[in-house]
């Protein structure tokens, strides 16, 4: 009887050894733990990626706010470049492509002198709208420009509202021939004029 019990115990021990293996492989419980750990590590990587994206978005927003703040000039008078989409419509050569930008209460207006008196009106918008009843046209001033050789000339000048710096906006013009034309213009590189 003792021999049968010992033999039975031996077989039980062997069965257990076969089920658990030689320690080289994981038990189902260990495999389950490993499966749980792997997604956790992947989750940590995803969390780090999400934090990076959030950080990048915050940096981009901060950069946009800085650009916006830089685009808002303090009240004062500046020289600024006035660029157009046409060689036929430009600032007088005596002004070297620049006008006088005035900022008051955050509202910007640039005064530009034309090459002659051939442009009789400007309109901040499209030519189509300039021709509508009630459209407020920009009226010319008479400017005197002095060229590099000392010669002076009277030309038309205009005070043009500037909605934003470094961005194109619509500006229509009408000449002495009575036809409206659409143009794109932009104002950039303001430099403060120091008061004397």
C-alpha contacts under 8 A as a table, 3 or more apart, distances in Angstrom:
res1	aa1	res2	aa2	distance
1	X	4	X	5.12
1	X	5	X	6.40
2	X	5	X	5.17
2	X	6	X	6.17
3	X	6	X	5.14
3	X	7	X	5.99
4	X	7	X	5.05
4	X	8	X	5.98
5	X	8	X	4.95
5	X	9	X	6.06
6	X	9	X	5.04
6	X	10	X	6.08
7	X	10	X	5.04
7	X	11	X	6.21
8	X	11	X	5.15
8	X	12	X	6.22
9	X	12	X	5.01
9	X	13	X	6.20
10	X	13	X	5.16
10	X	14	X	6.22
11	X	14	X	5.04
11	X	15	X	6.07
12	X	15	X	5.04
12	X	16	X	6.23
13	X	16	X	5.16
13	X	17	X	6.22
14	X	17	X	4.97
14	X	18	X	6.19
15	X	18	X	5.12
15	X	19	X	6.23
16	X	19	X	5.11
16	X	20	X	6.22
17	X	20	X	5.36
17	X	21	X	5.59
17	X	22	X	7.03
18	X	21	X	4.95
18	X	22	X	7.64
20	X	23	X	7.01
20	X	27	X	6.44
21	X	24	X	6.94
21	X	25	X	6.76
22	X	25	X	7.26
23	X	26	X	7.21
26	X	29	X	7.71
26	X	30	X	5.38
26	X	31	X	5.85
27	X	30	X	5.05
27	X	31	X	6.13
28	X	31	X	4.97
28	X	32	X	6.08
29	X	32	X	5.01
29	X	33	X	6.29
30	X	33	X	5.01
30	X	34	X	6.20
31	X	34	X	5.04
31	X	35	X	6.13
32	X	35	X	5.08
32	X	36	X	6.27
33	X	36	X	5.05
33	X	37	X	6.17
34	X	37	X	5.00
34	X	38	X	6.25
35	X	38	X	5.48
35	X	39	X	6.97
36	X	39	X	5.90
36	X	40	X	6.58
37	X	40	X	5.05
37	X	41	X	6.35
38	X	41	X	5.22
38	X	42	X	6.27
39	X	42	X	4.83
39	X	43	X	5.85
40	X	43	X	4.83
40	X	44	X	6.22
41	X	44	X	5.05
41	X	45	X	6.43
42	X	45	X	5.07
42	X	46	X	6.29
43	X	46	X	4.94
43	X	47	X	6.11
44	X	47	X	5.02
44	X	48	X	6.23
45	X	48	X	5.12
45	X	49	X	6.23
46	X	49	X	4.98
46	X	50	X	6.13
47	X	50	X	5.06
47	X	51	X	6.18
48	X	51	X	5.10
48	X	52	X	6.23
49	X	52	X	5.02
49	X	53	X	6.22
50	X	53	X	5.08
50	X	54	X	6.13
51	X	54	X	5.09
51	X	55	X	6.09
52	X	55	X	5.02
52	X	56	X	6.13
53	X	56	X	5.02
53	X	57	X	6.11
54	X	57	X	5.10
54	X	58	X	6.17
55	X	58	X	5.09
55	X	59	X	6.21
56	X	59	X	5.04
56	X	60	X	6.16
57	X	60	X	5.06
57	X	61	X	6.16
58	X	61	X	5.12
58	X	62	X	6.12
59	X	62	X	5.06
59	X	63	X	6.13
60	X	63	X	5.07
60	X	64	X	6.24
61	X	64	X	5.09
61	X	65	X	6.23
62	X	65	X	5.08
62	X	66	X	6.19
63	X	66	X	5.05
63	X	67	X	6.25
64	X	67	X	5.10
64	X	68	X	6.18
65	X	68	X	5.02
65	X	69	X	6.08
66	X	69	X	5.04
66	X	70	X	6.05
67	X	70	X	4.98
67	X	71	X	6.10
68	X	71	X	5.04
68	X	72	X	6.53
69	X	72	X	5.34
70	X	73	X	6.88
71	X	164	X	7.32
71	X	165	X	6.20
72	X	106	X	6.84
73	X	103	X	6.98
73	X	106	X	6.99
74	X	103	X	6.87
74	X	104	X	7.92
74	X	106	X	7.08
75	X	102	X	7.49
75	X	103	X	4.69
75	X	104	X	4.91
75	X	105	X	6.36
75	X	106	X	6.73
76	X	102	X	5.94
76	X	103	X	5.31
76	X	104	X	6.74
76	X	192	X	7.37
76	X	193	X	7.95
77	X	100	X	6.93
77	X	101	X	5.75
77	X	102	X	4.63
77	X	103	X	6.40
77	X	192	X	6.06
77	X	193	X	5.70
78	X	100	X	5.81
78	X	101	X	4.93
78	X	102	X	6.34
78	X	190	X	5.69
78	X	191	X	5.08
78	X	192	X	4.24
78	X	193	X	5.01
79	X	98	X	6.47
79	X	99	X	5.80
79	X	100	X	4.77
79	X	101	X	5.74
79	X	190	X	5.54
79	X	191	X	5.28
79	X	192	X	6.55
79	X	193	X	6.71
80	X	98	X	5.36
80	X	99	X	5.62
80	X	100	X	6.34
80	X	101	X	6.16
80	X	187	X	6.46
80	X	188	X	5.76
80	X	189	X	5.44
80	X	190	X	4.30
80	X	191	X	6.38
81	X	97	X	5.81
81	X	98	X	4.35
81	X	99	X	6.39
81	X	187	X	5.55
81	X	188	X	5.23
81	X	189	X	6.10
81	X	190	X	7.16
82	X	90	X	7.86
82	X	91	X	7.09
82	X	97	X	5.95
82	X	98	X	5.44
82	X	99	X	6.40
82	X	112	X	7.82
82	X	185	X	7.06
82	X	186	X	5.95
82	X	187	X	4.86
82	X	188	X	6.89
83	X	90	X	7.21
83	X	97	X	7.20
83	X	185	X	5.49
83	X	186	X	5.30
83	X	187	X	6.42
84	X	87	X	7.68
84	X	89	X	6.74
84	X	90	X	6.25
84	X	183	X	7.10
84	X	184	X	5.90
84	X	185	X	4.35
84	X	186	X	6.64
85	X	89	X	7.79
85	X	183	X	6.32
85	X	184	X	5.64
85	X	185	X	6.45
86	X	89	X	5.37
86	X	90	X	7.13
86	X	183	X	7.56
87	X	90	X	6.37
90	X	97	X	7.32
90	X	114	X	6.65
90	X	115	X	7.29
91	X	95	X	6.72
91	X	96	X	7.48
91	X	97	X	5.30
91	X	98	X	6.79
91	X	99	X	7.64
91	X	112	X	6.24
91	X	113	X	5.75
91	X	114	X	5.05
91	X	115	X	6.33
92	X	95	X	5.55
92	X	96	X	7.15
92	X	97	X	6.98
92	X	113	X	5.69
92	X	114	X	4.85
92	X	115	X	4.19
92	X	116	X	7.75
93	X	96	X	5.24
93	X	97	X	6.64
93	X	115	X	6.97
93	X	147	X	7.83
94	X	145	X	6.45
94	X	146	X	6.27
94	X	147	X	5.08
94	X	148	X	7.04
95	X	98	X	5.53
95	X	99	X	7.05
95	X	113	X	7.55
95	X	145	X	7.87
98	X	112	X	7.26
99	X	110	X	6.07
99	X	111	X	5.43
99	X	112	X	4.72
99	X	113	X	7.24
100	X	110	X	5.34
100	X	111	X	5.11
100	X	112	X	6.81
101	X	108	X	6.75
101	X	109	X	5.64
101	X	110	X	4.12
101	X	111	X	6.38
101	X	190	X	7.50
102	X	108	X	5.71
102	X	109	X	5.34
102	X	110	X	6.13
103	X	106	X	5.92
103	X	107	X	5.49
103	X	108	X	4.55
103	X	109	X	6.61
104	X	107	X	5.33
104	X	108	X	6.70
107	X	162	X	7.75
107	X	163	X	7.98
108	X	161	X	6.11
108	X	162	X	5.22
108	X	163	X	7.05
108	X	164	X	7.99
109	X	159	X	6.17
109	X	160	X	5.39
109	X	161	X	4.40
109	X	162	X	5.34
110	X	159	X	5.56
110	X	160	X	5.22
110	X	161	X	6.50
110	X	162	X	6.76
111	X	157	X	6.81
111	X	158	X	5.49
111	X	159	X	4.36
111	X	160	X	6.21
112	X	157	X	5.44
112	X	158	X	5.51
112	X	159	X	6.64
112	X	160	X	7.65
113	X	143	X	6.55
113	X	145	X	7.90
113	X	155	X	6.75
113	X	156	X	6.05
113	X	157	X	4.11
113	X	158	X	6.62
114	X	117	X	7.23
114	X	119	X	7.56
114	X	155	X	6.13
114	X	156	X	5.56
114	X	157	X	5.66
114	X	158	X	7.98
115	X	155	X	6.41
115	X	156	X	7.70
116	X	119	X	7.30
116	X	154	X	7.41
116	X	155	X	4.59
116	X	156	X	6.14
117	X	120	X	6.65
117	X	154	X	7.90
117	X	155	X	5.08
117	X	156	X	4.94
118	X	156	X	7.92
118	X	175	X	5.44
118	X	176	X	5.51
119	X	122	X	7.72
119	X	156	X	7.22
119	X	173	X	6.84
119	X	174	X	5.96
119	X	175	X	4.27
119	X	176	X	6.45
120	X	139	X	7.53
120	X	140	X	6.59
120	X	156	X	7.49
120	X	173	X	7.74
120	X	174	X	6.04
120	X	175	X	5.32
120	X	176	X	6.35
121	X	137	X	6.29
121	X	138	X	5.68
121	X	139	X	5.70
121	X	140	X	6.46
121	X	173	X	5.85
121	X	174	X	5.48
121	X	175	X	7.10
122	X	137	X	5.95
122	X	138	X	5.04
122	X	139	X	7.20
122	X	158	X	7.63
122	X	171	X	6.76
122	X	172	X	5.62
122	X	173	X	4.43
122	X	174	X	6.49
123	X	126	X	7.32
123	X	127	X	7.41
123	X	130	X	5.98
123	X	136	X	7.23
123	X	137	X	5.06
123	X	138	X	5.77
123	X	171	X	5.65
123	X	172	X	4.99
123	X	173	X	6.23
124	X	137	X	7.86
124	X	138	X	7.87
124	X	160	X	7.31
124	X	161	X	7.19
124	X	170	X	6.20
124	X	171	X	4.68
124	X	172	X	6.43
125	X	129	X	6.88
125	X	130	X	7.18
125	X	169	X	7.73
125	X	170	X	4.81
125	X	171	X	5.11
125	X	172	X	6.10
126	X	129	X	5.37
126	X	130	X	6.34
126	X	170	X	6.10
126	X	171	X	6.47
126	X	172	X	5.55
126	X	182	X	5.91
127	X	130	X	4.94
127	X	131	X	6.58
127	X	171	X	7.96
127	X	172	X	5.06
127	X	173	X	7.19
127	X	180	X	5.51
127	X	181	X	5.81
127	X	182	X	5.43
128	X	131	X	5.65
128	X	132	X	7.14
129	X	132	X	5.31
129	X	135	X	6.96
130	X	135	X	5.51
130	X	136	X	7.57
130	X	137	X	7.07
130	X	172	X	7.37
131	X	135	X	6.87
132	X	135	X	5.74
138	X	158	X	6.79
138	X	159	X	7.19
138	X	160	X	7.45
139	X	158	X	6.74
140	X	156	X	5.54
140	X	157	X	5.37
140	X	158	X	5.17
140	X	159	X	7.98
141	X	156	X	5.59
141	X	157	X	4.99
141	X	158	X	6.20
142	X	154	X	6.35
142	X	155	X	5.79
142	X	156	X	5.00
142	X	157	X	6.04
143	X	154	X	5.51
143	X	155	X	5.26
143	X	156	X	5.86
143	X	157	X	5.78
144	X	152	X	6.54
144	X	153	X	5.49
144	X	154	X	4.45
144	X	155	X	6.25
145	X	152	X	5.47
145	X	153	X	5.47
145	X	154	X	6.45
145	X	155	X	7.29
146	X	150	X	5.94
146	X	151	X	5.71
146	X	152	X	4.35
146	X	153	X	6.68
147	X	150	X	5.33
147	X	151	X	5.39
147	X	152	X	6.19
148	X	151	X	7.38
162	X	165	X	7.23
162	X	187	X	7.40
163	X	169	X	7.70
164	X	167	X	6.07
164	X	187	X	7.77
165	X	186	X	7.01
165	X	187	X	5.40
165	X	188	X	5.56
166	X	186	X	6.03
166	X	187	X	5.72
166	X	188	X	5.00
166	X	189	X	7.99
167	X	186	X	5.64
167	X	187	X	7.25
168	X	184	X	5.91
168	X	185	X	5.28
168	X	186	X	4.59
168	X	187	X	7.84
169	X	184	X	5.48
169	X	185	X	5.56
169	X	186	X	6.29
170	X	182	X	7.09
170	X	183	X	5.88
170	X	184	X	4.81
170	X	185	X	6.46
171	X	182	X	6.38
171	X	183	X	5.33
171	X	184	X	5.98
171	X	185	X	6.63
172	X	180	X	6.62
172	X	181	X	5.47
172	X	182	X	4.52
172	X	183	X	5.64
173	X	180	X	5.51
173	X	181	X	5.39
173	X	182	X	6.74
173	X	183	X	7.67
174	X	177	X	7.70
174	X	178	X	5.95
174	X	179	X	5.48
174	X	180	X	4.47
174	X	181	X	6.43
175	X	178	X	5.62
175	X	179	X	6.39
175	X	180	X	7.29
176	X	179	X	7.97
